[in-house]
Amino acid sequence: MPQIMQDKEMVNDILSMTKSSLTTYANFIGETANPQLRSTIQQIRNSDEQFQYQLFQLAEQKGFYKPAAQADHSDIQTVKSQVGQ
């Protein structure tokens, strides 16, 4: 009997696939010399980023996703000093 994905699993799967696509777009954009093709891929990437953020917000509202606690100021400063900023 096939298993049916629940809403949470589907949302997380789509978020994961979109994240992978965004990485691929970034690599593709960096290697594209044709300005028109580069612009088109950037537009697709921007659209996917917007979609990903909206889906993230939905997942967070439904309790499907709980982001990590926000870093405090001292943590941010520590990381900045470690990377030479």
VMD Tcl script that draws the C-alpha trace (Angstrom):
set ca {
  {0.00 0.00 0.00}
  {1.57 3.31 -1.04}
  {2.21 5.91 1.61}
  {0.63 9.32 1.16}
  {2.76 12.32 2.01}
  {1.33 14.56 4.67}
  {1.18 18.34 4.22}
  {4.26 18.92 6.38}
  {6.33 16.43 4.40}
  {5.22 17.90 1.07}
  {6.03 21.45 2.15}
  {9.45 20.43 3.48}
  {10.15 18.48 0.29}
  {9.24 21.45 -1.90}
  {11.35 23.79 0.27}
  {14.29 21.43 -0.09}
  {13.89 21.16 -3.87}
  {13.57 24.92 -4.22}
  {16.70 25.45 -2.14}
  {18.58 23.09 -4.44}
  {17.26 24.90 -7.51}
  {18.39 28.26 -6.13}
  {21.90 26.91 -5.71}
  {21.85 25.62 -9.27}
  {20.63 28.97 -10.59}
  {23.42 30.78 -8.74}
  {26.03 28.49 -10.29}
  {24.49 28.83 -13.74}
  {24.29 32.63 -13.52}
  {27.95 32.82 -12.52}
  {28.96 30.79 -15.57}
  {26.71 32.45 -18.17}
  {28.27 34.93 -20.59}
  {25.13 35.67 -22.61}
  {23.52 38.76 -21.01}
  {19.98 37.88 -22.12}
  {20.20 34.31 -20.84}
  {21.79 35.54 -17.62}
  {18.96 38.04 -17.09}
  {16.32 35.38 -17.77}
  {17.86 32.97 -15.26}
  {18.11 35.79 -12.70}
  {14.40 36.50 -13.16}
  {13.57 32.82 -12.68}
  {15.77 32.71 -9.59}
  {14.11 35.82 -8.15}
  {10.68 34.29 -8.73}
  {11.73 31.06 -7.03}
  {13.18 32.99 -4.09}
  {9.85 34.79 -3.68}
  {7.98 31.46 -3.86}
  {10.35 29.85 -1.37}
  {9.87 32.69 1.11}
  {6.08 32.55 0.81}
  {6.11 28.78 1.32}
  {8.46 29.20 4.29}
  {6.03 31.69 5.85}
  {3.15 29.24 5.35}
  {5.17 26.40 6.86}
  {6.07 28.55 9.85}
  {2.43 29.62 10.37}
  {1.24 26.00 10.29}
  {3.97 24.91 12.69}
  {5.70 22.78 10.04}
  {8.95 24.67 10.41}
  {10.55 26.24 13.43}
  {13.54 28.43 12.61}
  {16.55 28.50 14.87}
  {16.63 31.16 17.55}
  {18.00 34.47 16.34}
  {21.60 35.17 17.19}
  {22.22 37.89 19.73}
  {24.50 40.87 19.08}
  {27.56 39.32 20.75}
  {27.25 36.15 18.63}
  {27.07 38.28 15.48}
  {30.13 40.27 16.51}
  {32.06 37.06 17.26}
  {31.34 35.67 13.80}
  {32.24 39.00 12.17}
  {35.59 39.06 13.95}
  {36.27 35.46 12.94}
  {35.69 36.16 9.25}
  {37.58 39.44 9.29}
  {34.70 41.88 8.87}
}
mol new
graphics top color blue
foreach p $ca { graphics top sphere $p radius 0.5 }
foreach p [lrange $ca 0 end-1] q [lrange $ca 1 end] { graphics top cylinder $p $q radius 0.2 }
display resetview
